[in-house]
């Protein structure tokens, strides 16, 4: 890795950001400061974006990126500093004022109403009168054009995480923004959809639209962005041209140190701890995907990965495995799911946890943690068996002690056990939820999207924790849309598409091209492929 140099020297003095030619910056921030009770989220931040420029904002979770973007969008008011829009000083009082200027934003955490349809949610962001029928037609056209297909008649509560992300992006693009803020827009998109989105963003930039792009995927930054501002601890620590950097140097700029390589410990898969046999589950959602004869096994000390495009049965599989949806006696055998050798398909979520089952859902806020509850209270939700309840009474001290142990062991940056879950950055909350499950010493751990929206440092930490856990004999199932992640940590891999599971391959016996083809459903009887030799007989 090349030595860390002063990246500020790559740019002129003054606002420090490159502009195209002598064009007046579309947006210029000077001295932006935002103080919260426990942290200074932004500290004297200066940033500038020119017309037609794609400008990245890089930093760890909690570096202040999202707060800065919310200030630009009018969702948060700064305590100090100046915002200039096309040369004029402005005060952006609220998102409606931002949209009137021509600023659109795609949030990392979705701002959608569960009980409304996609079309109704998008309509709420429009400041002008609209006709819902015409709007629905426009949604279909725009979503198809951008490779983000979504049905405007569907209710949001029925959408997967990936589909909700598509709604956020389409809602923003319909506003024809002059400055487009993208906060982790590709975190749950397929590689094909990412390519199409990049084509769209480049086209928008060529037409003069400025783009502020936040992502933890360094390859995306290098491929897409003209320039980048690096933040750490709420301050700007550097400005670089990503195409002139390496992955290693960008990561070092973000976290302040080089990232360690993953450490794999030699181990042989042991006893069968999670066994799924011919699991067929009808989706309760008319727009969902039913599971059809899904079979796989995970052994002690093994990490088994399931790839696939969101909306292909992942939500149904997770609900069936976790106990959120118990099997109907008439349709599913009790042994369709076995945990540590015990039939579990008809057990409750608590009954499965009593067998040694741990679970990390894909949605951090709302399912993994209750936003308005403290970390200590959130510990009680799944870890109450860790001496937190005695004779029917909750032991507050034990809850706080467990939460503190989790915070310390997993480097969760927060205000302590009493910090509200919603006050944590996405990466820190994910580390806490992962830690909460790991500290319970599960025998089987199912993890969905373990590093979604997580910075490179936290992602490396989480992946290493999973590798260490498997080395201790835990059977781990990882369901992820990040192919690189699955190839990095998994022993075997399969794909879920259309509610069907592909053949299973040893990770070293396949590649991203084959897995990508399977993600389109081209496997088994559609491709003439036979199960691999390393695949269990019932898979």
C-alpha positions, 0 to 999 in steps of 0.5 A: 500500500502506498504511504498516506500522503496529503490528498488536499494537495491535489486540488486548488486552495479556496473551496478545494473542489474541482470544477469543470472549466470556469463554471460557477459551482452549482453548490458550495458549502463553507464552514458547515457545522452541526452539533448534536448532544453527544457528537459534532456530526459536521465540523467546519465542512467545506465542499463544492460541486460543479454542474455536470460533476459526479462528486463522491463523499467518502467516510466511515459510518458516523463520519458525518456524510449523511448529516451533511447531505440532509443539511443540503436537502433541508432535512437538517438545519446547520448550526453554522456555515454558508450554503451557496446555490449557483452563486447565491447564498440560500437557506434551505428551510425544508425538503420542499425548499430544496426540491424547489431549487432543484435538489433531489435526494435518495436516502439510505434509510427509506422514507416510505409509508408502509400502508400506501402504494408505490404510486401514492408514496411517490405522489407525496414527494410532488409539489405540484398537482398530479393525476394518479393514473398518469403518474402511475404510467410515468412511474412504469416508464421511468422505472423500466427505462432505468432498469428499476422495474416496480409496480406503482399499484403495490403496497410498500409493506409488501416490498423487499428491501431491494424493491423499496430502494428502487422506489426511492430512486425512481421517486427522485428521478421523476423530479428531474433534479439539477443536483441529485444526492445519492446515499448508498443507492446501489446497496441492494441492486443487482450488478445489471441494475447498477450498470444501467443506473450508472449509464443514467447518472452519466447521462444526467451529468452530461446534461449538466446535472450535478451528482453527490454520490455516497457509497462504501463500494470503492470500485463504484467510486473509482468507476463513476466519480470525477472527484471525492471529498473524504470525511472522518469524524465530521471533518473534511480530511482530504480531496482526491480524484478516485481514478488516480487512487487504489482501493487500498489508498482510498480505504486508508484515507477513509479509516485512517489505517490500512485494512487487514486481510481476512484470516481463515482458520483451517477447519473441517465441516462437522455435524449437520446443524441446519437441514432444510428439506424440500421446503415449499412455502406459499407467500402471503403476499400476492406480489411475493415469491413462493418457495418451491422445494428448497433444500440445502444443508449447513454443517458446523464450521461452515459458511453457506452463502445464498445469492440472488436478486432481492424479491426472489423468495429471500424474505419468504425463506428468512421468515420460514427459517426464523420462525416468523412464519411457522409451517402449516401442519397440512402443507409442511412436514415438521422436519422440513427444517431441522436445527441441531438435529431437532425438527423445527419447522413448527416451532416458534421463533423462541423455540428455535432460539432455545435450540441454539438458533441466531438470526440477523434480519436484513432490516436493521431499524424496525426488525433488527432493533426498535428505533426509539429504544435504547441499546440496553432495551434492544438487547432484551429483545433476543438475548433475554436468556442471558440472565436478563430475566429472573423469576419474571422480573427484568434485570436492568443491570444485566441488560446494560452490562450485556449491551456494554459488553457488545459495544466494547467487543464489537467497537460500536461507536455510540453514547453507551448502553442508553443510546437510542438505536436510531441515533447510531449510524447504519454500520454501528447499529449493524455491528451491535445487532451482529454482536448481540447475536454472536455473544449469545453463542449460537450453534446456527446463525442466519444472517441477511445482508450482513454489510448492507450500507456498511463502510469498508472498515466495518464490513471487514470487521463483520466478515472477520467475525463471521469467519471466526465464528465458523472456525469455532464450529458455528453453522452460518447461513449468509443471504446476500446480494454482494457477490464479492462478499459471498466469494470472500467468506463462504465455503459453498454457494447457491442462488435463490431465483424465482423461489427455487434454489440452484445447484450448490457449488464449492466457492472455488469451483464457480465464479461470478459469471456463473452465479450471475447467470443463475441469478437470472434463473438459468439453472437446473432444468432451464439450463440442463445443469445437474447438481454438483458433486459436492452438493448434498444428496437432497439439495 
